[in-house]
């Protein structure tokens, strides 16, 4: 993989998130989509409390999810 094809920003965490938590990214994005209207930190808190996700991983998932909406 070249530097040009490596994911940047929040997406760079996706392989480790999928490996650590055993679900594809589509699963996490669907959970967030079902909670449309919540603010960034509310979604981060949801992933942390309900799914045991670490803060950095939760923040990356939420940032990417919300960023794709704009």
N, CA, C, O and CB atoms as a CASP TS submission, in Angstrom:
PFRMAT TS
TARGET T0000
AUTHOR 0000-0000-0000
METHOD Language model
MODEL 1
PARENT N/A
ATOM      1  N   UNK     1       0.851  -1.177   0.000  1.00  0.00           N
ATOM      2  CA  UNK     1       0.000   0.000   0.000  1.00  0.00           C
ATOM      3  C   UNK     1       0.895   1.238   0.000  1.00  0.00           C
ATOM      4  O   UNK     1       1.791   1.355   0.836  1.00  0.00           O
ATOM      5  CB  UNK     1      -0.967  -0.001   1.227  1.00  0.00           C
ATOM      6  N   UNK     2       0.664   2.136  -0.906  1.00  0.00           N
ATOM      7  CA  UNK     2       1.459   3.353  -0.978  1.00  0.00           C
ATOM      8  C   UNK     2       0.870   4.401  -0.052  1.00  0.00           C
ATOM      9  O   UNK     2      -0.253   4.259   0.432  1.00  0.00           O
ATOM     10  CB  UNK     2       1.529   3.883  -2.422  1.00  0.00           C
ATOM     11  N   UNK     3       1.630   5.442   0.185  1.00  0.00           N
ATOM     12  CA  UNK     3       1.133   6.536   1.026  1.00  0.00           C
ATOM     13  C   UNK     3      -0.114   7.164   0.437  1.00  0.00           C
ATOM     14  O   UNK     3      -0.983   7.640   1.167  1.00  0.00           O
ATOM     15  CB  UNK     3       2.208   7.599   1.209  1.00  0.00           C
ATOM     16  N   UNK     4      -0.202   7.166  -0.894  1.00  0.00           N
ATOM     17  CA  UNK     4      -1.352   7.780  -1.551  1.00  0.00           C
ATOM     18  C   UNK     4      -2.630   6.970  -1.350  1.00  0.00           C
ATOM     19  O   UNK     4      -3.724   7.534  -1.383  1.00  0.00           O
ATOM     20  CB  UNK     4      -1.076   7.943  -3.034  1.00  0.00           C
ATOM     21  N   UNK     5      -2.512   5.656  -1.141  1.00  0.00           N
ATOM     22  CA  UNK     5      -3.700   4.839  -0.994  1.00  0.00           C
ATOM     23  C   UNK     5      -4.066   4.561   0.470  1.00  0.00           C
ATOM     24  O   UNK     5      -5.110   3.970   0.748  1.00  0.00           O
ATOM     25  CB  UNK     5      -3.503   3.543  -1.720  1.00  0.00           C
ATOM     26  N   UNK     6      -3.222   4.982   1.388  1.00  0.00           N
ATOM     27  CA  UNK     6      -3.524   4.797   2.809  1.00  0.00           C
ATOM     28  C   UNK     6      -4.626   5.756   3.230  1.00  0.00           C
ATOM     29  O   UNK     6      -4.601   6.933   2.869  1.00  0.00           O
ATOM     30  CB  UNK     6      -2.261   5.011   3.676  1.00  0.00           C
ATOM     31  N   UNK     7      -5.597   5.254   3.996  1.00  0.00           N
ATOM     32  CA  UNK     7      -6.646   6.159   4.487  1.00  0.00           C
ATOM     33  C   UNK     7      -6.053   7.222   5.403  1.00  0.00           C
ATOM     34  O   UNK     7      -5.068   6.988   6.104  1.00  0.00           O
ATOM     35  CB  UNK     7      -7.741   5.367   5.235  1.00  0.00           C
ATOM     36  N   UNK     8      -6.661   8.365   5.378  1.00  0.00           N
ATOM     37  CA  UNK     8      -6.215   9.471   6.220  1.00  0.00           C
ATOM     38  C   UNK     8      -7.363   9.883   7.151  1.00  0.00           C
ATOM     39  O   UNK     8      -8.520   9.538   6.914  1.00  0.00           O
ATOM     40  CB  UNK     8      -5.739  10.681   5.348  1.00  0.00           C
ATOM     41  N   UNK     9      -7.037  10.600   8.176  1.00  0.00           N
ATOM     42  CA  UNK     9      -8.039  11.097   9.104  1.00  0.00           C
ATOM     43  C   UNK     9      -8.720   9.962   9.855  1.00  0.00           C
ATOM     44  O   UNK     9      -8.100   8.930  10.112  1.00  0.00           O
ATOM     45  CB  UNK     9      -9.072  11.923   8.365  1.00  0.00           C
ATOM     46  N   UNK    10      -9.989  10.140  10.210  1.00  0.00           N
ATOM     47  CA  UNK    10     -10.706   9.121  10.982  1.00  0.00           C
ATOM     48  C   UNK    10     -10.704   7.744  10.332  1.00  0.00           C
ATOM     49  O   UNK    10     -10.685   6.733  11.034  1.00  0.00           O
ATOM     50  CB  UNK    10     -12.120   9.558  11.195  1.00  0.00           C
ATOM     51  N   UNK    11     -10.722   7.687   9.012  1.00  0.00           N
ATOM     52  CA  UNK    11     -10.777   6.401   8.316  1.00  0.00           C
ATOM     53  C   UNK    11      -9.529   5.557   8.560  1.00  0.00           C
ATOM     54  O   UNK    11      -9.563   4.342   8.369  1.00  0.00           O
ATOM     55  CB  UNK    11     -10.957   6.625   6.827  1.00  0.00           C
ATOM     56  N   UNK    12      -8.440   6.175   8.975  1.00  0.00           N
ATOM     57  CA  UNK    12      -7.221   5.415   9.244  1.00  0.00           C
ATOM     58  C   UNK    12      -7.406   4.468  10.430  1.00  0.00           C
ATOM     59  O   UNK    12      -6.638   3.518  10.582  1.00  0.00           O
ATOM     60  CB  UNK    12      -6.052   6.367   9.511  1.00  0.00           C
ATOM     61  N   UNK    13      -8.401   4.710  11.260  1.00  0.00           N
ATOM     62  CA  UNK    13      -8.691   3.851  12.414  1.00  0.00           C
ATOM     63  C   UNK    13      -9.581   2.659  12.060  1.00  0.00           C
ATOM     64  O   UNK    13      -9.679   1.720  12.850  1.00  0.00           O
ATOM     65  CB  UNK    13      -9.353   4.665  13.503  1.00  0.00           C
ATOM     66  N   UNK    14     -10.219   2.673  10.913  1.00  0.00           N
ATOM     67  CA  UNK    14     -11.237   1.669  10.606  1.00  0.00           C
ATOM     68  C   UNK    14     -10.741   0.226  10.663  1.00  0.00           C
ATOM     69  O   UNK    14     -11.432  -0.615  11.237  1.00  0.00           O
ATOM     70  CB  UNK    14     -11.793   1.934   9.254  1.00  0.00           C
ATOM     71  N   UNK    15      -9.578  -0.105  10.097  1.00  0.00           N
ATOM     72  CA  UNK    15      -9.140  -1.505  10.186  1.00  0.00           C
ATOM     73  C   UNK    15      -8.994  -1.992  11.628  1.00  0.00           C
ATOM     74  O   UNK    15      -9.387  -3.115  11.944  1.00  0.00           O
ATOM     75  CB  UNK    15      -7.820  -1.677   9.462  1.00  0.00           C
ATOM     76  N   UNK    16      -8.435  -1.161  12.499  1.00  0.00           N
ATOM     77  CA  UNK    16      -8.268  -1.592  13.890  1.00  0.00           C
ATOM     78  C   UNK    16      -9.600  -1.627  14.626  1.00  0.00           C
ATOM     79  O   UNK    16      -9.777  -2.446  15.528  1.00  0.00           O
ATOM     80  CB  UNK    16      -7.296  -0.665  14.620  1.00  0.00           C
ATOM     81  N   UNK    17     -10.534  -0.766  14.268  1.00  0.00           N
ATOM     82  CA  UNK    17     -11.866  -0.779  14.879  1.00  0.00           C
ATOM     83  C   UNK    17     -12.588  -2.077  14.506  1.00  0.00           C
ATOM     84  O   UNK    17     -13.179  -2.741  15.359  1.00  0.00           O
ATOM     85  CB  UNK    17     -12.698   0.463  14.425  1.00  0.00           C
ATOM     86  N   UNK    18     -12.531  -2.424  13.224  1.00  0.00           N
ATOM     87  CA  UNK    18     -13.187  -3.659  12.776  1.00  0.00           C
ATOM     88  C   UNK    18     -12.566  -4.876  13.453  1.00  0.00           C
ATOM     89  O   UNK    18     -13.279  -5.792  13.864  1.00  0.00           O
ATOM     90  CB  UNK    18     -13.090  -3.800  11.242  1.00  0.00           C
ATOM     91  N   UNK    19     -11.263  -4.887  13.569  1.00  0.00           N
ATOM     92  CA  UNK    19     -10.582  -6.021  14.195  1.00  0.00           C
ATOM     93  C   UNK    19     -10.885  -6.100  15.686  1.00  0.00           C
ATOM     94  O   UNK    19     -11.192  -7.176  16.199  1.00  0.00           O
ATOM     95  CB  UNK    19      -9.075  -5.920  13.975  1.00  0.00           C
ATOM     96  N   UNK    20     -10.803  -4.985  16.378  1.00  0.00           N
ATOM     97  CA  UNK    20     -10.969  -4.989  17.832  1.00  0.00           C
ATOM     98  C   UNK    20     -12.404  -5.278  18.267  1.00  0.00           C
ATOM     99  O   UNK    20     -12.623  -6.002  19.238  1.00  0.00           O
ATOM    100  CB  UNK    20     -10.531  -3.662  18.398  1.00  0.00           C
ATOM    101  N   UNK    21     -13.383  -4.717  17.552  1.00  0.00           N
ATOM    102  CA  UNK    21     -14.773  -4.832  17.988  1.00  0.00           C
ATOM    103  C   UNK    21     -15.583  -5.846  17.185  1.00  0.00           C
ATOM    104  O   UNK    21     -16.757  -6.072  17.478  1.00  0.00           O
ATOM    105  CB  UNK    21     -15.437  -3.493  17.901  1.00  0.00           C
ATOM    106  N   UNK    22     -14.961  -6.462  16.172  1.00  0.00           N
ATOM    107  CA  UNK    22     -15.575  -7.582  15.470  1.00  0.00           C
ATOM    108  C   UNK    22     -16.761  -7.267  14.575  1.00  0.00           C
ATOM    109  O   UNK    22     -17.536  -8.160  14.233  1.00  0.00           O
ATOM    110  CB  UNK    22     -15.995  -8.552  16.443  1.00  0.00           C
ATOM    111  N   UNK    23     -16.907  -6.026  14.199  1.00  0.00           N
ATOM    112  CA  UNK    23     -18.023  -5.644  13.319  1.00  0.00           C
ATOM    113  C   UNK    23     -17.481  -4.768  12.184  1.00  0.00           C
ATOM    114  O   UNK    23     -16.529  -4.013  12.383  1.00  0.00           O
ATOM    115  CB  UNK    23     -19.147  -4.886  14.122  1.00  0.00           C
ATOM    116  N   UNK    24     -18.087  -4.868  10.998  1.00  0.00           N
ATOM    117  CA  UNK    24     -17.673  -3.990   9.897  1.00  0.00           C
ATOM    118  C   UNK    24     -18.112  -2.550  10.172  1.00  0.00           C
ATOM    119  O   UNK    24     -19.008  -2.309  10.980  1.00  0.00           O
ATOM    120  CB  UNK    24     -18.266  -4.485   8.551  1.00  0.00           C
ATOM    121  N   UNK    25     -17.488  -1.625   9.509  1.00  0.00           N
ATOM    122  CA  UNK    25     -17.813  -0.212   9.727  1.00  0.00           C
ATOM    123  C   UNK    25     -19.274   0.079   9.405  1.00  0.00           C
ATOM    124  O   UNK    25     -19.880   0.951  10.027  1.00  0.00           O
ATOM    125  CB  UNK    25     -16.905   0.680   8.879  1.00  0.00           C
ATOM    126  N   UNK    26     -19.842  -0.633   8.447  1.00  0.00           N
ATOM    127  CA  UNK    26     -21.259  -0.422   8.104  1.00  0.00           C
ATOM    128  C   UNK    26     -22.152  -0.637   9.324  1.00  0.00           C
ATOM    129  O   UNK    26     -23.163   0.048   9.478  1.00  0.00           O
ATOM    130  CB  UNK    26     -21.689  -1.371   6.961  1.00  0.00           C
ATOM    131  N   UNK    27     -21.792  -1.567  10.180  1.00  0.00           N
ATOM    132  CA  UNK    27     -22.551  -1.823  11.411  1.00  0.00           C
ATOM    133  C   UNK    27     -22.554  -0.586  12.303  1.00  0.00           C
ATOM    134  O   UNK    27     -23.602  -0.166  12.792  1.00  0.00           O
ATOM    135  CB  UNK    27     -21.960  -3.029  12.175  1.00  0.00           C
ATOM    136  N   UNK    28     -21.372  -0.009  12.509  1.00  0.00           N
ATOM    137  CA  UNK    28     -21.263   1.152  13.396  1.00  0.00           C
ATOM    138  C   UNK    28     -21.985   2.363  12.803  1.00  0.00           C
ATOM    139  O   UNK    28     -22.647   3.111  13.522  1.00  0.00           O
ATOM    140  CB  UNK    28     -19.784   1.492  13.656  1.00  0.00           C
ATOM    141  N   UNK    29     -21.853   2.550  11.491  1.00  0.00           N
ATOM    142  CA  UNK    29     -22.535   3.679  10.864  1.00  0.00           C
ATOM    143  C   UNK    29     -24.051   3.522  10.925  1.00  0.00           C
ATOM    144  O   UNK    29     -24.767   4.511  11.077  1.00  0.00           O
ATOM    145  CB  UNK    29     -22.085   3.828   9.414  1.00  0.00           C
ATOM    146  N   UNK    30     -24.546   2.299  10.808  1.00  0.00           N
ATOM    147  CA  UNK    30     -25.988   2.058  10.911  1.00  0.00           C
ATOM    148  C   UNK    30     -26.490   2.374  12.318  1.00  0.00           C
ATOM    149  O   UNK    30     -27.574   2.934  12.482  1.00  0.00           O
ATOM    150  CB  UNK    30     -26.318   0.598  10.545  1.00  0.00           C
ATOM    151  N   UNK    31     -25.702   2.015  13.331  1.00  0.00           N
ATOM    152  CA  UNK    31     -26.091   2.349  14.711  1.00  0.00           C
ATOM    153  C   UNK    31     -26.192   3.858  14.897  1.00  0.00           C
ATOM    154  O   UNK    31     -27.111   4.350  15.551  1.00  0.00           O
ATOM    155  CB  UNK    31     -25.080   1.761  15.715  1.00  0.00           C
ATOM    156  N   UNK    32     -25.248   4.582  14.322  1.00  0.00           N
ATOM    157  CA  UNK    32     -25.271   6.042  14.452  1.00  0.00           C
ATOM    158  C   UNK    32     -26.420   6.642  13.650  1.00  0.00           C
ATOM    159  O   UNK    32     -27.068   7.587  14.100  1.00  0.00           O
ATOM    160  CB  UNK    32     -23.936   6.646  13.989  1.00  0.00           C
ATOM    161  N   UNK    33     -26.668   6.100  12.478  1.00  0.00           N
ATOM    162  CA  UNK    33     -27.767   6.600  11.643  1.00  0.00           C
ATOM    163  C   UNK    33     -29.104   6.448  12.361  1.00  0.00           C
ATOM    164  O   UNK    33     -29.990   7.291  12.219  1.00  0.00           O
ATOM    165  CB  UNK    33     -27.804   5.856  10.295  1.00  0.00           C
ATOM    166  N   UNK    34     -29.244   5.381  13.124  1.00  0.00           N
ATOM    167  CA  UNK    34     -30.481   5.144  13.871  1.00  0.00           C
ATOM    168  C   UNK    34     -30.661   6.153  15.005  1.00  0.00           C
ATOM    169  O   UNK    34     -31.741   6.254  15.586  1.00  0.00           O
ATOM    170  CB  UNK    34     -30.492   3.725  14.434  1.00  0.00           C
ATOM    171  N   UNK    35     -29.619   6.884  15.312  1.00  0.00           N
ATOM    172  CA  UNK    35     -29.671   7.900  16.370  1.00  0.00           C
ATOM    173  C   UNK    35     -29.465   9.295  15.797  1.00  0.00           C
ATOM    174  O   UNK    35     -28.865  10.162  16.434  1.00  0.00           O
ATOM    175  CB  UNK    35     -28.614   7.612  17.444  1.00  0.00           C
ATOM    176  N   UNK    36     -29.964   9.495  14.602  1.00  0.00           N
ATOM    177  CA  UNK    36     -29.861  10.800  13.941  1.00  0.00           C
ATOM    178  C   UNK    36     -30.429  11.883  14.852  1.00  0.00           C
ATOM    179  O   UNK    36     -31.437  11.680  15.528  1.00  0.00           O
ATOM    180  CB  UNK    36     -30.606  10.792  12.577  1.00  0.00           C
ATOM    181  N   UNK    37     -29.783  13.004  14.858  1.00  0.00           N
ATOM    182  CA  UNK    37     -30.236  14.115  15.688  1.00  0.00           C
ATOM    183  C   UNK    37     -29.416  14.297  16.946  1.00  0.00           C
ATOM    184  O   UNK    37     -29.431  15.372  17.546  1.00  0.00           O
ATOM    185  CB  UNK    37     -31.664  13.920  16.058  1.00  0.00           C
ATOM    186  N   UNK    38     -28.695  13.254  17.359  1.00  0.00           N
ATOM    187  CA  UNK    38     -27.815  13.401  18.519  1.00  0.00           C
ATOM    188  C   UNK    38     -26.564  14.158  18.106  1.00  0.00           C
ATOM    189  O   UNK    38     -26.134  14.103  16.953  1.00  0.00           O
ATOM    190  CB  UNK    38     -27.443  12.017  19.120  1.00  0.00           C
ATOM    191  N   UNK    39     -25.991  14.865  19.068  1.00  0.00           N
ATOM    192  CA  UNK    39     -24.773  15.627  18.815  1.00  0.00           C
ATOM    193  C   UNK    39     -23.558  14.709  18.839  1.00  0.00           C
ATOM    194  O   UNK    39     -23.627  13.571  19.304  1.00  0.00           O
ATOM    195  CB  UNK    39     -24.613  16.752  19.850  1.00  0.00           C
ATOM    196  N   UNK    40     -22.450  15.226  18.330  1.00  0.00           N
ATOM    197  CA  UNK    40     -21.207  14.468  18.220  1.00  0.00           C
ATOM    198  C   UNK    40     -20.854  13.749  19.523  1.00  0.00           C
ATOM    199  O   UNK    40     -20.686  12.529  19.526  1.00  0.00           O
ATOM    200  CB  UNK    40     -20.070  15.393  17.817  1.00  0.00           C
ATOM    201  N   UNK    41     -20.741  14.471  20.603  1.00  0.00           N
ATOM    202  CA  UNK    41     -20.304  13.865  21.860  1.00  0.00           C
ATOM    203  C   UNK    41     -21.357  12.924  22.443  1.00  0.00           C
ATOM    204  O   UNK    41     -21.013  12.003  23.184  1.00  0.00           O
ATOM    205  CB  UNK    41     -19.969  14.950  22.870  1.00  0.00           C
ATOM    206  N   UNK    42     -22.626  13.138  22.123  1.00  0.00           N
ATOM    207  CA  UNK    42     -23.667  12.197  22.546  1.00  0.00           C
ATOM    208  C   UNK    42     -23.493  10.860  21.830  1.00  0.00           C
ATOM    209  O   UNK    42     -23.677   9.799  22.427  1.00  0.00           O
ATOM    210  CB  UNK    42     -25.075  12.776  22.266  1.00  0.00           C
ATOM    211  N   UNK    43     -23.140  10.917  20.559  1.00  0.00           N
ATOM    212  CA  UNK    43     -22.899   9.686  19.805  1.00  0.00           C
ATOM    213  C   UNK    43     -21.641   8.980  20.298  1.00  0.00           C
ATOM    214  O   UNK    43     -21.614   7.754  20.403  1.00  0.00           O
ATOM    215  CB  UNK    43     -22.779   9.991  18.305  1.00  0.00           C
ATOM    216  N   UNK    44     -20.601   9.750  20.600  1.00  0.00           N
ATOM    217  CA  UNK    44     -19.371   9.171  21.150  1.00  0.00           C
ATOM    218  C   UNK    44     -19.695   8.468  22.471  1.00  0.00           C
ATOM    219  O   UNK    44     -19.271   7.334  22.693  1.00  0.00           O
ATOM    220  CB  UNK    44     -18.277  10.271  21.362  1.00  0.00           C
ATOM    221  N   UNK    45     -20.437   9.134  23.335  1.00  0.00           N
ATOM    222  CA  UNK    45     -20.801   8.539  24.628  1.00  0.00           C
ATOM    223  C   UNK    45     -21.610   7.261  24.433  1.00  0.00           C
ATOM    224  O   UNK    45     -21.426   6.297  25.177  1.00  0.00           O
ATOM    225  CB  UNK    45     -21.601   9.542  25.478  1.00  0.00           C
ATOM    226  N   UNK    46     -22.499   7.240  23.450  1.00  0.00           N
ATOM    227  CA  UNK    46     -23.288   6.038  23.148  1.00  0.00           C
ATOM    228  C   UNK    46     -22.380   4.867  22.784  1.00  0.00           C
ATOM    229  O   UNK    46     -22.525   3.775  23.333  1.00  0.00           O
ATOM    230  CB  UNK    46     -24.277   6.315  21.998  1.00  0.00           C
ATOM    231  N   UNK    47     -21.448   5.088  21.866  1.00  0.00           N
ATOM    232  CA  UNK    47     -20.551   4.009  21.455  1.00  0.00           C
ATOM    233  C   UNK    47     -19.680   3.523  22.617  1.00  0.00           C
ATOM    234  O   UNK    47     -19.396   2.331  22.736  1.00  0.00           O
ATOM    235  CB  UNK    47     -19.666   4.474  20.300  1.00  0.00           C
ATOM    236  N   UNK    48     -19.269   4.442  23.452  1.00  0.00           N
ATOM    237  CA  UNK    48     -18.427   4.067  24.591  1.00  0.00           C
ATOM    238  C   UNK    48     -19.220   3.284  25.634  1.00  0.00           C
ATOM    239  O   UNK    48     -18.765   2.239  26.100  1.00  0.00           O
ATOM    240  CB  UNK    48     -17.813   5.316  25.231  1.00  0.00           C
ATOM    241  N   UNK    49     -20.385   3.773  25.998  1.00  0.00           N
ATOM    242  CA  UNK    49     -21.141   3.157  27.094  1.00  0.00           C
ATOM    243  C   UNK    49     -21.879   1.888  26.673  1.00  0.00           C
ATOM    244  O   UNK    49     -21.925   0.921  27.432  1.00  0.00           O
ATOM    245  CB  UNK    49     -22.133   4.151  27.651  1.00  0.00           C
ATOM    246  N   UNK    50     -22.447   1.883  25.488  1.00  0.00           N
ATOM    247  CA  UNK    50     -23.262   0.748  25.053  1.00  0.00           C
ATOM    248  C   UNK    50     -22.470  -0.341  24.334  1.00  0.00           C
ATOM    249  O   UNK    50     -22.905  -1.491  24.271  1.00  0.00           O
ATOM    250  CB  UNK    50     -24.353   1.234  24.153  1.00  0.00           C
ATOM    251  N   UNK    51     -21.302   0.023  23.790  1.00  0.00           N
ATOM    252  CA  UNK    51     -20.554  -0.930  22.973  1.00  0.00           C
ATOM    253  C   UNK    51     -19.102  -1.088  23.414  1.00  0.00           C
ATOM    254  O   UNK    51     -18.340  -1.813  22.776  1.00  0.00           O
ATOM    255  CB  UNK    51     -20.594  -0.503  21.533  1.00  0.00           C
ATOM    256  N   UNK    52     -18.711  -0.420  24.495  1.00  0.00           N
ATOM    257  CA  UNK    52     -17.378  -0.581  25.049  1.00  0.00           C
ATOM    258  C   UNK    52     -16.260  -0.058  24.175  1.00  0.00           C
ATOM    259  O   UNK    52     -15.112  -0.478  24.316  1.00  0.00           O
ATOM    260  CB  UNK    52     -17.138  -1.996  25.326  1.00  0.00           C
ATOM    261  N   UNK    53     -16.577   0.842  23.284  1.00  0.00           N
ATOM    262  CA  UNK    53     -15.572   1.383  22.385  1.00  0.00           C
ATOM    263  C   UNK    53     -14.733   2.423  23.120  1.00  0.00           C
ATOM    264  O   UNK    53     -15.253   3.191  23.929  1.00  0.00           O
ATOM    265  CB  UNK    53     -16.232   1.998  21.131  1.00  0.00           C
ATOM    266  N   UNK    54     -13.445   2.443  22.835  1.00  0.00           N
ATOM    267  CA  UNK    54     -12.568   3.453  23.412  1.00  0.00           C
ATOM    268  C   UNK    54     -12.883   4.827  22.847  1.00  0.00           C
ATOM    269  O   UNK    54     -13.495   4.943  21.786  1.00  0.00           O
ATOM    270  CB  UNK    54     -11.106   3.102  23.159  1.00  0.00           C
ATOM    271  N   UNK    55     -12.467   5.859  23.552  1.00  0.00           N
ATOM    272  CA  UNK    55     -12.801   7.227  23.140  1.00  0.00           C
ATOM    273  C   UNK    55     -12.268   7.572  21.749  1.00  0.00           C
ATOM    274  O   UNK    55     -12.996   8.126  20.925  1.00  0.00           O
ATOM    275  CB  UNK    55     -12.253   8.216  24.150  1.00  0.00           C
ATOM    276  N   UNK    56     -11.016   7.250  21.491  1.00  0.00           N
ATOM    277  CA  UNK    56     -10.426   7.587  20.186  1.00  0.00           C
ATOM    278  C   UNK    56     -11.134   6.913  19.035  1.00  0.00           C
ATOM    279  O   UNK    56     -11.397   7.540  18.008  1.00  0.00           O
ATOM    280  CB  UNK    56      -8.970   7.209  20.161  1.00  0.00           C
ATOM    281  N   UNK    57     -11.447   5.633  19.198  1.00  0.00           N
ATOM    282  CA  UNK    57     -12.152   4.906  18.153  1.00  0.00           C
ATOM    283  C   UNK    57     -13.565   5.457  17.975  1.00  0.00           C
ATOM    284  O   UNK    57     -14.006   5.683  16.848  1.00  0.00           O
ATOM    285  CB  UNK    57     -12.200   3.408  18.481  1.00  0.00           C
ATOM    286  N   UNK    58     -14.266   5.672  19.069  1.00  0.00           N
ATOM    287  CA  UNK    58     -15.629   6.208  18.990  1.00  0.00           C
ATOM    288  C   UNK    58     -15.635   7.571  18.317  1.00  0.00           C
ATOM    289  O   UNK    58     -16.493   7.850  17.479  1.00  0.00           O
ATOM    290  CB  UNK    58     -16.251   6.309  20.391  1.00  0.00           C
ATOM    291  N   UNK    59     -14.695   8.408  18.675  1.00  0.00           N
ATOM    292  CA  UNK    59     -14.612   9.743  18.093  1.00  0.00           C
ATOM    293  C   UNK    59     -14.338   9.669  16.597  1.00  0.00           C
ATOM    294  O   UNK    59     -14.914  10.438  15.828  1.00  0.00           O
ATOM    295  CB  UNK    59     -13.522  10.563  18.788  1.00  0.00           C
ATOM    296  N   UNK    60     -13.472   8.759  16.171  1.00  0.00           N
ATOM    297  CA  UNK    60     -13.167   8.606  14.748  1.00  0.00           C
ATOM    298  C   UNK    60     -14.394   8.144  13.968  1.00  0.00           C
ATOM    299  O   UNK    60     -14.660   8.655  12.879  1.00  0.00           O
ATOM    300  CB  UNK    60     -12.018   7.612  14.554  1.00  0.00           C
ATOM    301  N   UNK    61     -15.140   7.191  14.507  1.00  0.00           N
ATOM    302  CA  UNK    61     -16.340   6.695  13.831  1.00  0.00           C
ATOM    303  C   UNK    61     -17.365   7.818  13.688  1.00  0.00           C
ATOM    304  O   UNK    61     -17.925   8.026  12.612  1.00  0.00           O
ATOM    305  CB  UNK    61     -16.951   5.503  14.607  1.00  0.00           C
ATOM    306  N   UNK    62     -17.601   8.533  14.774  1.00  0.00           N
ATOM    307  CA  UNK    62     -18.599   9.615  14.747  1.00  0.00           C
ATOM    308  C   UNK    62     -18.149  10.740  13.820  1.00  0.00           C
ATOM    309  O   UNK    62     -18.955  11.257  13.047  1.00  0.00           O
ATOM    310  CB  UNK    62     -18.843  10.167  16.171  1.00  0.00           C
ATOM    311  N   UNK    63     -16.883  11.125  13.885  1.00  0.00           N
ATOM    312  CA  UNK    63     -16.380  12.211  13.022  1.00  0.00           C
ATOM    313  C   UNK    63     -16.558  11.858  11.547  1.00  0.00           C
ATOM    314  O   UNK    63     -16.991  12.693  10.753  1.00  0.00           O
ATOM    315  CB  UNK    63     -14.887  12.497  13.321  1.00  0.00           C
ATOM    316  N   UNK    64     -16.231  10.647  11.190  1.00  0.00           N
ATOM    317  CA  UNK    64     -16.381  10.229   9.792  1.00  0.00           C
ATOM    318  C   UNK    64     -17.857  10.192   9.405  1.00  0.00           C
ATOM    319  O   UNK    64     -18.237  10.673   8.337  1.00  0.00           O
ATOM    320  CB  UNK    64     -15.732   8.843   9.562  1.00  0.00           C
ATOM    321  N   UNK    65     -18.676   9.628  10.266  1.00  0.00           N
ATOM    322  CA  UNK    65     -20.111   9.534   9.999  1.00  0.00           C
ATOM    323  C   UNK    65     -20.726  10.918   9.794  1.00  0.00           C
ATOM    324  O   UNK    65     -21.425  11.154   8.808  1.00  0.00           O
ATOM    325  CB  UNK    65     -20.820   8.808  11.149  1.00  0.00           C
ATOM    326  N   UNK    66     -20.469  11.803  10.706  1.00  0.00           N
ATOM    327  CA  UNK    66     -21.053  13.149  10.594  1.00  0.00           C
ATOM    328  C   UNK    66     -20.434  13.938   9.444  1.00  0.00           C
ATOM    329  O   UNK    66     -21.119  14.725   8.791  1.00  0.00           O
ATOM    330  CB  UNK    66     -20.869  13.919  11.906  1.00  0.00           C
ATOM    331  N   UNK    67     -19.147  13.733   9.195  1.00  0.00           N
ATOM    332  CA  UNK    67     -18.488  14.415   8.095  1.00  0.00           C
ATOM    333  C   UNK    67     -18.994  13.987   6.735  1.00  0.00           C
ATOM    334  O   UNK    67     -18.956  14.764   5.781  1.00  0.00           O
ATOM    335  CB  UNK    67     -17.024  14.186   8.168  1.00  0.00           C
ATOM    336  N   UNK    68     -19.469  12.755   6.640  1.00  0.00           N
ATOM    337  CA  UNK    68     -19.995  12.272   5.355  1.00  0.00           C
ATOM    338  C   UNK    68     -21.384  12.824   5.071  1.00  0.00           C
ATOM    339  O   UNK    68     -21.894  12.688   3.959  1.00  0.00           O
ATOM    340  CB  UNK    68     -20.035  10.746   5.338  1.00  0.00           C
ATOM    341  N   UNK    69     -21.992  13.442   6.064  1.00  0.00           N
ATOM    342  CA  UNK    69     -23.339  14.015   5.895  1.00  0.00           C
ATOM    343  C   UNK    69     -23.305  15.382   5.241  1.00  0.00           C
ATOM    344  O   UNK    69     -24.327  15.856   4.746  1.00  0.00           O
ATOM    345  CB  UNK    69     -24.039  14.118   7.238  1.00  0.00           C
ATOM    346  N   UNK    70     -22.144  16.024   5.231  1.00  0.00           N
ATOM    347  CA  UNK    70     -22.064  17.394   4.686  1.00  0.00           C
ATOM    348  C   UNK    70     -21.722  17.417   3.231  1.00  0.00           C
ATOM    349  O   UNK    70     -21.620  18.491   2.638  1.00  0.00           O
ATOM    350  CB  UNK    70     -21.050  18.200   5.437  1.00  0.00           C
TER
END
